[in-house]
């Protein structure tokens, strides 16, 4: 994913540039936020937004170039317009623009899906939004929003495990820096002592029908069972949020032994409400069901399903 922050300008030309894309059916206005009473009116002209942003910028005469205009661009169609808009909203919040009036416009006139964001560098108190090391901070905040900053704190042995961490917290990232992923994988060593500790915990609680939720609530240990086509799981992984590492289930306790005392009422997870990007002692996440345990199995199965689907539609 690519981030571009345009040089600030004195006028809010970014508004007309982006609304023209919408008028020419090359873009879509995805989000209008924090324009106060202006948003209560019906159809607004581009000049209405410009006048509002200009009035806000006038609160600080020392800021001669008040327009903030940035782009977040995906590779091809990897991210759809809804996901890109959510990423842009979170990124603006991290950059200090969450309470600012802003527009988010999705562009569909190139080979890469992307969204433009336009706002004011002056807030309602007349203070200038922090622009120090803006591009560098922007890159860091984008990695945070996508979940890469969070997931790279963990130890993992496969690329698939990295994506399990992202999925477990609900992060949207799907295009991480492969060099960083490979470096983490290359440095991985199995923590046998921690694996033994987790095994003891699993053996202690495995007889309970709700033990996956109990493990997460009290031990910050998340079990991810792997199955396909609605069948019983053939494997599982363990995300140890306390120790910040991922284990293949077989490295800790074979699946058959783990489920040997599970009754018919065994629950692989509870669909309880989630708190965003958080693990806490008073909160139970649902247990995710992933396709497979490692990269080869995951992508191999996915490719086979895709080939089968294509054959059936011919």
N, C-alpha and C positions, 0 to 999 in steps of 0.2 A: 504494500500500500504506500502511496506517495502523498506527501504533504507539501503544499506550496503556500507560502504566505506572501502576498503581494506587498510591494512597497506602499506605505501609507500615502494618501493623497488628501488634498484640501477639500475636494468635493466628493460627494457620495455617488460617483459615476457607476460604481458596482451595482447599484440598485437597478438603474436603467439597463445596464448590460444584461443582467440576469432576467429581468422581467421581459426584455425583448426576446430572450430565448423561449420563454413561456408563450408569448404571443405568437411566435413563429412555429409553435409545436415542436420545439427542440429541447424543451425543458418543462419542468413541473414544479410549481411552488409547493414545497413539502411542509414548511413550518414558518409561521409568523409568531414571534414571541415577544412579550413585554413591551408592546407599544401602547399600553394603557387604554384610555377611552377610545383611542383611534380604532382599535379592533372591534369595537361595538358597532361600528358603521358597516354598511354593506360592501359593495365593490369599491376598493381603494385604488387610486391611481399611483403609479410609481412616484410621482411628485409628492404625494401625501407622506410616503415613507421617508423620502429625502428631506422634506420640511421638518419632520419630527426628529430625525437624526441630526440635522443641522442645528435645530434649537437646542438639543442636548449638548452638542459640541460647543455651542456658544457659551456654555457655563464656564469654560476654561479657555481664555483667549491665548494662553501660552502654548496650547496645543494647536499648531498651525496645520498639521496634517492628521485630521481626526478619523479618516475612514479606515476601518479594519476589514480586510477582504482576504479570504483564504479558501483553499480548495483541498479536499480529501478525495483522492482518486484510487479506484480499485484496478487491479489487473483484469482486463476484459470484463466479464460479467460475474466475477467471483462473489461480489456482494450486490444484493439487489437494492432498490431505492429506499425501501423501508429500513433495512439494516444500516445502510450508509447514513440515513438521517439520524437514527438513534446514536450511531457512533459520533456524528458531528455534534449532536446536542451534548453528549457527555464530554467530548473534547472541549467544547466551548466553556463548559462548566469548569473543567480543570484549568483552563487558561485564564479564568477570571471573568468570563463573559456570560456566565449563566443567568445573571439578573439583568443583563443589558438587553435593549431591543435588538433583535436580529432577524434576518431572513435566511432560510436554507432553501436552495433551489437545486433540484436534481437535473443534470444534463444528460441527454441521451443521444447526442449528435456525434459522438466519437466511438471508437472501438472499446473504450474503457469507461465504465460507469463512474460518475463522479458527482460530487455535490459542492456547490459554492456557498460560502457563508459571508454575510455582510453585516457589519455592526459599527458602533461608535467606540472610539478609544477613550471617550470621556464618560464617566458615570453620572448618576443623578445628583451626586454631592459635588460635582465639579472636579473630582479627582481623575487623574489619568490612569487608565488600566496599565498595569505593569507590562512593559515591553522589553525588559532586560533579557538578553540571550533568548530572544523570542523563538527563533527557529529551532534552536537546540532544545529549549523547553517544550516546544511544540512536538518534536519527535518523541521526547520522553513521555509526554502526556498521551500521545497516540498509542505508544506501546502499553501504557497503563490501561487505557480504555479498552484496548483489544485483549488485554489479559496476559500479554507476554511478560511484563514485569513481574506479575504474580507467579506465573507458572515456572519461570526460570529460577525462582528461589528453591525449587524442589530438585531432588535427585531422581533421575529416571534412566531407564536402560533402552528404551525404544522411542521412536517418534510417536507411535500411537499413544504411549503413556503420557507424553507431553500434551496431546490433545484431550486425553481423559481429564487432566487437571483443569484445562480450560472449560471443558463441558461441565465438570462437576460444580463450577462456580457460575456457570451461565455466561461466560465471556464469548464474544462473537468472533474472535480472531481465527483466521484460517490460513494466513500467509506469513508465518514467522520467518525470521532470519535463519535460514537453514544452517549457516556456519555456526551460529550460537547453539542450535539444537545438537548438531553433530559433536561440538566440543563438550557439551554436557554429557552426552552419551558416552563419548570416549573416556571421560573421567569417572564413569560410574563404577563403583564396587559394591557388592552386596554387603549390607550391614547385618551380619549374622546375629549379632547380639540383639539388635532391635527386632529382627525377624522372630527370634525366640521369645521375646517379650510379647509380641503381638500374638504369637501362637498360643501362649498361655491364656491371654485374654479371650481368644476365639474359643478355646476349649471350655473355658469357664461359662460362656454365655450361649453357646451354640444350640442348646436345647430349647431356647425360647423362640416362639414364633416371630417375635419382633426384634430379634437380636441385631439385625443390621442397623436399625434405627437407634437402638440402645448404644451400640458401639460408637456411632457418630456423636450422639448426645453426650455421653460420659467420657469417651476416650478420643474423640476426634479422629476415629478410624472409619473410613468410608469404603464400603464394599461395592464393587461394580461387577455385576454378573453378566456374562457374555452368552448370548443365545441368538438363535435365528429362527424366523418363521414361527414365532410363538411357542417354540419347544422349550423343554427344560434346559437350563444352562449347562454348557459343556466346559466352562472355565470361569475364572473370576480374577479380578485384580484388586489390590488394596492400595488406597491412597491414605497415607499416614500424614494427616495435616499437622499433627503435633511435631513429628520428626521431620516433616517436609521431605518425604520420599515416597516412591511408588514401588510396590512389589508385585511380581506375578504371584498369583495365589499359590501356585505349586512350590514357590520358594519358601512359603510359610507353612501351609497346611493343605494337603490334597483336597480337592473339591468333594470327593466321595466321603472323606472323613469329616469334613466340615458339615456336610448335610446328613450325616449318618443318623442323627437323632432328630432331624426335622420332621414334623408331622405334616398332615395334609393341610393344616391351617397356617403353614409357614408363609410369611410375607416377605417378598424380596425388597419391599420398600413401601413407605407411606407417602401418598401425594399431599404432603402438608405444604403450607405456604413457605416461600423462600425469602430469606433476607439477602439482598444483593451483595455478592462478593464477600461473604462473611461466614466464619465458623465460630460458633460460641457454645457455651455449655448449656444454654437453655433453648437450643434451637435444633430441630431435627430436619435434615434434608432428605428428600426422596432418594432412593437408590436408583442410579441410572442403569439402563440396559444398553450396552454397546454391542456392536456386531461381532467383535472378536478381540483376541488377546494381544496380537502383535501386528505390525505393519503388513507383513506378507499375507497373513490370514484376512485381515480387514480388507485390504485393497483387492486381494484375489477374489474374495467372496463378492465384493461390490462389482468388480469387472464381470464376473460370471453372471450376476443378476442382470447387469446392463445388457450383456450380449443376449441373454435369454429374452429380455424385454424387447430388444430390437427385432429378434427373430419372430416373436409372436405378433409383432405389429406389421410385418411385411405382408 
